[in-house]
């Protein structure tokens, strides 16, 4: 079963609250995040769901989590979210004017 973003956000919130006050949970979370989270939520995480937990290190001012490396190509799901437009008017300056009814094809 895949988690929705709302479920992930809810679990994240629970984990942060408990890890702030419970030292044993914090140690367990660092050693085996999936087991600790399953124990906290009462639900087994999907087998292929991997979580990496980092403890804040006072020797560093900030921790950066890098985004996924991009190939420069548009993912099909991303493409579907931006697809649309005005028919066959790709790159045609007069397209907007045709859509407004100011000129004919």
BAFI-3210 file (N, C-alpha, C; in Angstrom, 3 decimals, decimal comma, padded with zeros to 6 digits):
// residues 105
n [1|2|3|4|5|6|7|8|9|10|11|12|13|14|15|16|17|18|19|20|21|22|23|24|25|26|27|28|29|30|31|32|33|34|35|36|37|38|39|40|41|42|43|44|45|46|47|48|49|50|51|52|53|54|55|56|57|58|59|60|61|62|63|64|65|66|67|68|69|70|71|72|73|74|75|76|77|78|79|80|81|82|83|84|85|86|87|88|89|90|91|92|93|94|95|96|97|98|99|100|101|102|103|104|105]
n.u [000,842|000,652|001,560|-000,293|000,450|-000,593|-000,789|001,918|002,837|001,423|002,525|005,177|004,927|004,092|006,364|008,351|007,386|007,488|010,204|011,391|011,063|011,452|014,007|014,734|013,082|014,153|016,768|016,114|014,855|016,981|018,564|016,921|014,799|012,377|011,304|010,934|009,084|006,965|006,278|005,459|003,249|001,671|001,323|002,600|005,286|005,527|007,510|009,448|009,770|011,893|013,488|015,509|017,079|018,430|020,386|020,340|023,289|025,216|027,617|027,370|025,971|023,854|021,877|021,724|019,417|019,680|018,011|016,534|018,646|018,445|017,675|017,179|015,196|011,659|009,476|006,900|004,617|004,913|004,704|002,049|000,762|001,195|000,311|-001,765|-003,448|-003,795|-004,727|-003,302|-001,336|001,465|004,142|003,396|003,001|000,716|-001,204|-002,402|-003,807|-005,595|-007,039|-008,324|-009,983|-009,184|-007,799|-008,006|-007,445]
n.v [-001,182|002,144|005,236|008,247|011,724|013,266|011,347|010,735|013,238|013,392|011,217|012,051|014,327|013,128|011,571|013,559|014,933|012,924|012,189|014,440|014,399|011,826|009,892|007,148|006,351|008,003|006,975|004,435|005,171|006,268|003,983|002,053|003,156|002,385|000,301|001,627|003,607|002,054|000,826|003,068|004,029|001,811|000,538|-001,392|-000,441|-000,147|-002,649|-001,757|000,845|003,223|004,934|007,587|008,765|011,561|012,854|015,989|017,817|019,542|020,638|021,665|024,300|024,143|021,682|020,350|018,887|017,342|017,761|015,356|014,252|015,804|014,936|016,710|016,196|016,191|014,647|012,261|012,461|015,058|016,430|015,970|017,541|020,107|020,214|021,378|024,237|026,268|024,760|024,484|026,464|026,784|028,645|030,707|034,013|035,314|033,700|034,236|036,486|035,422|033,784|035,683|036,667|038,672|038,374|036,353|032,862]
n.w [000,000|-000,899|000,562|000,966|000,347|002,418|004,465|004,821|005,714|008,143|009,581|009,666|011,286|013,722|014,274|014,579|016,828|018,830|018,746|019,722|022,449|023,458|024,231|023,891|021,734|019,806|019,516|018,548|016,192|014,733|014,448|013,171|011,169|009,781|011,361|013,812|013,106|012,190|014,588|016,051|014,544|014,269|011,929|009,258|007,231|003,666|002,068|000,217|000,890|001,888|004,499|005,527|008,338|009,849|012,436|014,037|013,995|016,192|015,439|012,962|011,047|009,290|007,565|004,423|002,250|-000,656|-003,812|-006,107|-008,759|-011,856|-015,204|-017,111|-018,849|-019,322|-017,149|-017,819|-016,191|-015,198|-017,584|-018,303|-016,419|-017,258|-019,823|-022,461|-023,804|-026,743|-029,047|-032,241|-032,003|-031,488|-030,471|-032,147|-032,701|-033,485|-032,543|-029,997|-030,684|-032,565|-030,892|-029,415|-031,279|-032,980|-035,412|-038,390|-039,268]
ca.u [000,000|001,409|001,044|-000,573|001,268|-001,185|-000,388|003,352|002,938|000,934|003,526|006,336|004,591|004,128|007,755|009,069|006,922|008,001|011,670|011,804|010,962|011,662|015,368|014,755|012,497|015,124|017,828|015,510|014,603|018,267|019,070|016,043|013,658|011,134|010,760|010,488|007,878|005,904|005,890|004,751|001,980|000,886|001,188|003,846|005,629|005,772|008,880|010,368|009,747|013,111|013,545|016,813|016,934|019,679|020,288|020,912|024,642|025,492|028,845|027,022|024,955|022,706|021,940|021,029|018,984|019,715|016,912|016,937|019,388|017,564|018,286|016,822|014,012|010,414|008,816|005,577|003,631|005,060|004,207|000,593|000,251|001,317|-000,216|-002,974|-003,125|-004,748|-004,705|-002,079|-000,703|002,746|005,139|002,849|002,648|-000,653|-002,106|-003,169|-004,730|-006,668|-007,882|-009,137|-010,872|-008,707|-007,411|-008,457|-006,356]
ca.v [000,000|003,400|006,300|009,532|012,790|013,633|010,323|010,945|014,441|013,048|010,365|012,916|015,151|012,255|011,190|014,723|015,192|011,893|012,235|015,626|014,185|010,428|009,522|005,761|006,352|008,680|005,997|003,401|005,805|006,375|002,644|001,341|004,056|001,715|-000,426|002,608|004,268|001,036|000,675|004,289|004,183|000,586|000,061|-001,781|000,346|-000,991|-003,190|-000,979|002,221|003,426|006,224|007,911|009,726|012,214|013,607|017,320|017,845|020,912|021,131|022,244|025,339|023,737|020,425|020,469|017,654|017,636|017,206|014,321|014,720|015,929|014,647|017,790|015,782|016,338|013,399|012,179|012,977|016,512|016,902|015,947|018,620|021,396|020,111|022,161|025,348|026,776|023,996|024,408|027,777|026,686|029,637|031,622|035,250|035,665|032,751|034,927|037,400|034,600|033,328|036,819|037,005|039,874|038,040|035,014|031,927]
ca.w [000,000|-000,971|001,417|000,331|000,904|003,706|005,437|005,080|006,541|009,470|010,218|009,918|012,441|014,904|014,511|015,093|018,196|019,743|018,753|020,471|023,894|023,843|023,835|023,406|020,392|018,942|019,229|017,695|014,893|014,044|014,155|012,244|011,002|009,388|012,514|014,804|012,594|012,211|015,989|016,444|013,829|014,310|010,549|008,598|006,048|002,495|002,090|-000,611|001,384|002,670|005,174|006,086|009,424|010,235|013,681|013,966|014,534|016,630|014,813|011,670|011,098|008,480|006,825|003,145|001,613|-002,083|-004,620|-007,054|-009,915|-013,009|-016,498|-018,023|-019,593|-018,587|-016,802|-018,441|-015,238|-015,189|-018,867|-018,271|-015,574|-017,941|-021,182|-022,710|-024,679|-027,723|-030,288|-033,032|-031,967|-030,798|-030,831|-033,152|-032,014|-033,845|-031,893|-028,973|-031,343|-033,128|-029,781|-028,987|-032,381|-033,667|-036,766|-038,810|-039,631]
c.u [000,883|000,755|000,749|000,330|000,721|-000,800|001,084|003,540|002,493|001,938|004,752|006,107|004,658|005,566|008,524|008,668|007,529|009,522|012,208|011,874|011,338|013,021|015,468|014,194|013,484|016,252|017,323|015,290|015,884|018,793|018,247|014,762|012,347|010,486|010,207|009,186|006,704|005,365|005,063|003,360|001,077|000,644|002,554|004,070|005,799|007,238|009,867|010,446|010,938|013,126|014,942|016,605|018,319|019,453|020,955|022,273|024,983|026,788|028,599|025,913|023,694|022,960|021,126|020,665|018,855|018,508|017,442|017,672|018,465|018,323|018,029|015,605|012,784|009,796|007,404|004,494|003,691|004,476|002,688|000,020|000,329|000,749|-001,516|-002,629|-004,222|-004,624|-003,359|-001,288|000,642|003,718|004,664|002,365|001,199|-001,667|-002,985|-004,185|-005,884|-007,606|-008,787|-010,109|-010,427|-008,249|-007,925|-007,252|-005,921]
c.v [001,240|004,435|007,538|010,573|013,246|012,634|010,480|012,150|014,160|012,206|011,196|013,767|014,337|011,896|012,361|015,029|014,202|011,959|013,431|015,341|012,783|009,939|008,104|005,670|006,956|007,726|004,919|003,931|005,927|005,009|001,922|002,162|003,347|000,991|000,549|003,273|003,292|000,855|001,878|004,364|002,958|000,006|-000,307|-000,881|-000,608|-001,425|-002,331|000,492|002,406|004,840|006,407|009,006|010,258|012,982|014,959|017,306|019,279|021,490|021,796|023,263|024,908|022,370|020,611|019,074|017,972|017,053|016,094|014,957|014,718|015,647|015,769|017,455|015,935|014,962|013,404|012,705|014,497|017,107|016,970|017,088|019,977|021,374|020,898|023,253|025,656|026,041|023,999|025,708|027,768|027,734|030,658|032,872|035,635|034,762|033,438|035,865|036,630|034,155|034,434|037,267|038,225|039,587|036,651|034,172|032,086]
c.w [000,000|-000,065|000,591|000,976|002,258|004,798|005,811|005,989|007,974|010,249|010,572|011,168|013,739|015,281|015,122|016,535|019,180|019,855|019,528|021,968|024,354|023,325|023,290|021,987|019,396|018,548|018,279|016,277|014,074|013,621|013,092|012,057|010,682|010,566|013,551|014,370|012,569|013,627|016,443|015,831|013,934|012,932|009,997|007,392|004,871|002,475|001,323|-000,189|002,309|003,227|005,738|007,125|009,780|011,520|013,483|014,658|014,917|016,044|013,465|011,845|010,359|007,857|005,559|002,653|000,136|-002,803|-005,513|-008,217|-011,123|-014,290|-017,489|-018,858|-018,709|-018,385|-017,391|-017,503|-015,154|-016,470|-018,871|-017,440|-016,261|-019,350|-021,301|-023,689|-025,655|-029,053|-030,961|-033,035|-031,267|-031,327|-031,846|-032,435|-032,300|-033,152|-030,863|-029,588|-031,982|-032,035|-029,306|-030,091|-033,164|-035,086|-037,108|-039,180|-041,029]
res [x|x|x|x|x|x|x|x|x|x|x|x|x|x|x|x|x|x|x|x|x|x|x|x|x|x|x|x|x|x|x|x|x|x|x|x|x|x|x|x|x|x|x|x|x|x|x|x|x|x|x|x|x|x|x|x|x|x|x|x|x|x|x|x|x|x|x|x|x|x|x|x|x|x|x|x|x|x|x|x|x|x|x|x|x|x|x|x|x|x|x|x|x|x|x|x|x|x|x|x|x|x|x|x|x]
***
